[in-house]
Amino acid sequence: MGNFKKKKVFSIKDILKVLPHRYPFILIDKVKIKNLGNDLIAQKNITINEPCFQGHFPNQPVLPGVLTIEMMAQAGSFLILSQVENPLEKNMFFSSVENAKFKKPIVPGDILKIHIKLIKKRLGLCKFKGQCFVKSDLVACSNFSANIVDRI
């Protein structure tokens, strides 16, 4: 994992080496580190094949807001875990979500860019600012916190 600290662009194969999530709950496809340990841009290609669209809403598919928040959380987790020595020995658990706003619907065909910035890291608590864009439109944003914990 040591070479991860020098990489700037990560594929889904790399993401699966760091995050514990698996299909259908791995929700980011690609990551580009902007400023090592401080901020990144993750990408999610929204397709009609996503399991959530079978029921939310079949005739007018819209990505659930809670999954948008989860995408931000996974991107934030990747930002931190890609920089620790043994990421598969650690997890990150949500501890708070604040000021979540959903400005426009996210629909199949959208390419979601998830901008994550580390605001503060103290001991095992990390605070993040997340913004999601489709093209240049801000579609969702939130501040959130997560704790680094040992994986059981």
C-alpha positions in Angstrom: 0.0 0.0 0.0 3.0 2.3 0.3 2.9 3.2 -3.4 -0.7 4.6 -2.9 0.8 7.5 -1.0 2.4 8.7 -4.2 -0.5 8.0 -6.7 -2.8 10.7 -7.9 -5.4 8.8 -9.9 -7.1 5.6 -8.6 -9.3 3.2 -10.6 -12.1 1.0 -9.2 -9.5 -1.8 -8.6 -7.5 0.6 -6.4 -10.6 1.8 -4.6 -11.5 -1.8 -3.8 -8.1 -2.3 -2.2 -8.7 0.5 0.3 -12.5 0.6 1.0 -14.3 -2.4 2.5 -17.5 -1.8 0.4 -18.5 -4.2 -2.3 -21.1 -4.3 -5.0 -23.8 -3.1 -4.8 -22.6 -0.7 -2.2 -19.3 0.5 -3.6 -20.5 3.9 -4.8 -17.5 5.6 -6.3 -15.8 4.6 -9.6 -12.7 6.7 -9.8 -10.6 9.1 -7.6 -8.2 11.9 -8.3 -6.2 13.3 -5.5 -5.9 17.1 -5.8 -3.9 17.8 -2.7 -2.4 14.8 -0.9 -4.2 14.1 2.4 -6.4 17.2 2.0 -8.8 17.0 -0.9 -9.9 14.9 -3.8 -12.4 14.5 -6.6 -14.2 11.2 -6.9 -16.4 10.2 -9.8 -19.6 8.2 -10.0 -21.1 7.3 -13.3 -24.8 7.2 -12.7 -26.5 4.4 -14.8 -30.0 3.1 -15.0 -28.6 -0.2 -13.8 -28.1 1.0 -10.3 -30.2 -1.2 -7.9 -31.9 1.9 -6.3 -33.6 2.9 -9.6 -35.8 -0.2 -9.5 -37.9 1.4 -6.8 -36.8 5.1 -6.6 -38.8 6.0 -8.8 -39.3 3.5 -11.7 -41.0 6.0 -14.0 -38.8 9.0 -13.0 -35.5 7.6 -11.6 -33.8 9.9 -9.1 -30.7 9.0 -7.0 -31.7 8.9 -3.3 -30.2 11.7 -1.3 -28.9 9.2 1.3 -26.8 7.5 -1.4 -25.4 10.9 -2.4 -24.3 11.4 1.2 -22.9 7.8 1.3 -20.9 8.6 -1.9 -19.4 11.6 -0.1 -18.6 9.5 2.9 -16.9 6.8 0.8 -14.8 9.5 -1.0 -13.8 11.0 2.4 -12.9 7.6 3.7 -10.7 6.9 0.7 -9.0 10.3 1.2 -7.9 9.2 4.7 -7.5 5.4 4.4 -5.4 5.7 1.2 -2.8 7.5 3.4 -2.6 5.1 6.3 -0.1 2.2 6.5 -2.5 -0.7 6.4 -5.9 0.6 5.2 -7.5 -2.9 5.3 -7.0 -2.8 9.1 -9.0 0.4 9.5 -12.6 1.5 8.8 -14.3 4.9 8.9 -17.7 5.2 10.5 -20.0 8.2 10.1 -20.5 10.2 13.2 -22.4 13.2 11.9 -24.0 14.8 8.9 -24.6 18.5 8.9 -26.2 21.0 6.6 -27.0 18.5 3.8 -28.6 20.2 0.9 -29.9 18.6 -2.3 -30.2 21.3 -5.0 -31.0 19.3 -8.2 -32.0 15.7 -8.9 -29.3 13.3 -9.9 -30.5 11.0 -12.7 -29.2 8.2 -14.9 -26.7 9.4 -17.4 -25.2 12.0 -15.0 -21.5 11.9 -14.3 -21.3 12.9 -10.6 -18.1 14.7 -9.5 -17.7 14.5 -5.7 -15.4 17.1 -4.3 -14.2 16.3 -0.7 -12.0 18.5 1.4 -10.6 17.5 4.8 -11.5 20.4 7.2 -10.0 19.0 10.4 -8.4 15.9 11.7 -7.9 15.3 15.4 -7.0 12.0 16.9 -9.4 9.6 15.1 -12.0 12.1 14.1 -12.1 13.7 10.6 -14.4 16.5 9.5 -15.1 17.0 5.8 -16.8 19.3 3.4 -18.4 17.6 0.4 -19.8 19.0 -2.8 -21.3 17.1 -5.7 -21.4 18.5 -9.2 -23.0 17.4 -12.5 -21.1 19.3 -15.1 -20.7 22.7 -13.4 -24.0 22.6 -11.4 -23.8 22.0 -7.7 -26.4 19.3 -7.0 -25.7 18.4 -3.4 -23.5 19.4 -0.5 -22.9 18.5 3.1 -20.5 18.7 6.0 -19.8 15.4 7.8 -17.6 13.7 10.3 -16.3 10.2 10.5 -14.2 8.3 13.0 -11.2 6.1 12.1 -11.7 2.7 13.9 -9.9 -0.6 13.9 -11.5 -3.2 11.6 -12.7 -6.3 13.3 
